[in-house]
């Protein structure tokens, strides 16, 4: 009986460790989501030169930022049509 409960405890611990490891791997390989934030940039030229205000706008909204780009979208509502595109882990 003691041997059986030892096996059960080991198997439960193994499954929990496996779930934790898979969770860590999927968070590293997680999907990347995007969000558009309207703003008035200091300068804006795609992902080559992203102004600090674009980075700051994304960082305020998403702590773990992967990337930020800024662009001019004629179809975007707002007076200046500039958007900061934030890429972050979902």
C-alpha positions as CSV (number, residue, x, y, z in Angstrom):
1,X,0.0,0.0,0.0
2,X,2.8,2.4,0.9
3,X,4.5,1.5,-2.4
4,X,1.3,2.3,-4.4
5,X,0.8,5.7,-2.7
6,X,4.5,6.5,-3.4
7,X,3.9,5.8,-7.1
8,X,0.8,7.9,-7.2
9,X,2.6,10.8,-5.5
10,X,5.4,10.5,-8.0
11,X,3.0,10.4,-11.0
12,X,1.1,13.4,-9.8
13,X,4.3,15.4,-9.2
14,X,5.5,14.4,-12.7
15,X,2.3,15.5,-14.4
16,X,2.4,18.9,-12.5
17,X,6.0,19.4,-13.6
18,X,5.2,18.5,-17.2
19,X,2.2,21.0,-17.2
20,X,4.5,23.7,-15.8
21,X,7.1,23.0,-18.4
22,X,4.6,23.1,-21.3
23,X,3.1,26.3,-19.9
24,X,6.6,27.9,-19.9
25,X,7.3,26.8,-23.5
26,X,4.0,28.0,-24.8
27,X,4.4,31.4,-23.2
28,X,7.8,31.8,-24.9
29,X,6.3,30.6,-28.3
30,X,3.0,32.5,-27.7
31,X,1.1,34.3,-30.4
32,X,1.8,37.9,-31.0
33,X,-1.1,40.3,-30.9
34,X,-1.3,43.8,-32.2
35,X,-3.1,47.0,-31.3
36,X,-3.4,50.3,-33.0
37,X,-3.1,53.5,-30.9
38,X,-3.9,56.9,-32.5
39,X,-1.3,59.5,-31.6
40,X,0.6,62.5,-32.8
41,X,4.1,61.4,-33.4
42,X,7.3,63.4,-33.2
43,X,8.4,61.4,-36.3
44,X,7.1,58.3,-37.8
45,X,8.7,56.1,-40.4
46,X,7.5,52.5,-40.1
47,X,9.7,50.3,-37.8
48,X,13.0,52.0,-39.0
49,X,12.6,55.1,-36.9
50,X,9.9,54.8,-34.2
51,X,9.7,57.9,-32.0
52,X,9.9,57.6,-28.3
53,X,6.3,58.7,-27.8
54,X,5.1,55.7,-29.8
55,X,7.2,53.3,-27.7
56,X,6.0,55.0,-24.5
57,X,2.3,54.7,-25.6
58,X,2.7,51.0,-26.2
59,X,4.7,50.4,-23.0
60,X,2.0,52.2,-21.0
61,X,-0.6,49.8,-22.4
62,X,1.5,46.6,-22.6
63,X,4.4,46.0,-20.2
64,X,5.9,43.2,-22.2
65,X,6.3,44.8,-25.5
66,X,7.8,42.9,-28.4
67,X,7.9,45.6,-31.0
68,X,6.4,48.9,-32.0
69,X,5.9,50.5,-35.4
70,X,4.3,53.7,-36.5
71,X,2.5,54.5,-39.7
72,X,0.2,56.8,-41.5
73,X,-3.2,55.3,-42.3
74,X,-5.5,57.4,-44.5
75,X,-8.5,55.2,-43.5
76,X,-7.8,55.6,-39.7
77,X,-10.1,57.9,-37.8
78,X,-8.7,61.0,-36.2
79,X,-7.2,64.3,-37.3
80,X,-3.6,63.2,-38.1
81,X,-4.2,59.6,-39.3
82,X,-1.0,58.5,-37.5
83,X,-1.1,55.2,-35.6
84,X,1.3,53.5,-33.3
85,X,1.1,49.7,-33.8
86,X,2.0,47.7,-30.7
87,X,3.1,44.1,-31.0
88,X,2.9,42.2,-27.7
89,X,2.6,38.6,-26.5
90,X,-1.0,37.5,-26.2
